[in-house]
């Protein structure tokens, strides 16, 4: 940008990001924000972070807190009357130490690399089920919406089986899970929380019943395993158990389905790269990583300064919120050459999409394995699949994914 060009005010850029057009294509707006630098101070009351190294450092800084109950008391007075955030602040994602460390110790080992590797046959079975479903629906030439029929079915099939949620309940959970993610969007008015509140109440009731059922009749699932560990003296209340089970379902259903639909769209929009993904098994890992970088399912993360500090030369007072625009960090030209080009053969590709530091995504290995398994299988089974119309995205900025993804299967 030349010195004579006038920079748009960061708050104006943010306002345009929150408008429907901004949510459909936020990437040019991230560049407008980046023009102010990798760390953008807005009058000492808010900080936006656009740089890759700066986001990575923020995620590992113990003085930058996740939005727990104490933080929310300052940021969003009145939140305690809303069940969405009541439950969210009881899970590990919206906790800080010592609670976070206690939760991570309790739930973390279930997702260790060895467990995830043992789930591969189950993931393949679920991928086969989702692919067969699309093939059957598309066989008569009808248009198929991949979001409910492939991506949600796959993502919920995997986490549902792990948590012991019966298959017949999966479809009913789709709207509930989607509505809960609305509570994670920037909140201007507490009324925005109402859809998330209703959904959270229904999901809490569902999991309270599931926990009661599995306590009476344990199965081979993680819910039964967590109940057993808690009842044997594990450091966790029953409410915290339910809150974290809900987190596991929502986290493993929503972002993974967005990753899957973004991957299918990218494969169809870039036919040569899609063919490689379909035909060369070794290409899958690079394709997944680049989809995570180029069009991430999670675009932004929030942190709050726990004390007065200096962050890359910017003075940040205690209580000031930082918005880490990780999707902008993923396109930082100082870190990635040709950042706006979708290139699955990139070397040393380290997107910020699974976060970093102590909140690093617990399901990253499972999400990668599921995506590497399901999407090539879909493309091989249905090589003539084609997009119908221009895909659109949900009206959300934090959690980005297609609302519908219409295809014909050939
Ligand atoms: C493409 C798929 C996924 C993406 C992009 C994603 C992204 C993220 C991000 C960005 C965070 C950290 C947020 C922060 O630092 O504030 C996170 C945390 C978390 N994710 Fe994922 N996730 C995905 C899949 C999954 C799956 C499959 C599971 C469950 C098996 C899962 C479970 C969790 C949990 C439990 C946390 C909280 C970790 C903590 O606070 O210590 N995620 N995820």
Boltz pocket constraint, residues with backbone or C-beta under 6 A from the ligand:
constraints:
  - pocket:
      binder: B
      contacts: [[A, 66], [A, 92], [A, 93], [A, 94], [A, 104], [A, 159], [A, 247], [A, 248], [A, 251], [A, 252], [A, 253], [A, 255], [A, 256], [A, 259], [A, 297], [A, 298], [A, 301], [A, 302], [A, 352], [A, 353], [A, 354], [A, 355], [A, 356], [A, 358], [A, 359], [A, 360], [A, 361], [A, 362], [A, 363], [A, 364], [A, 366], [A, 367]]
      max_distance: 6.0
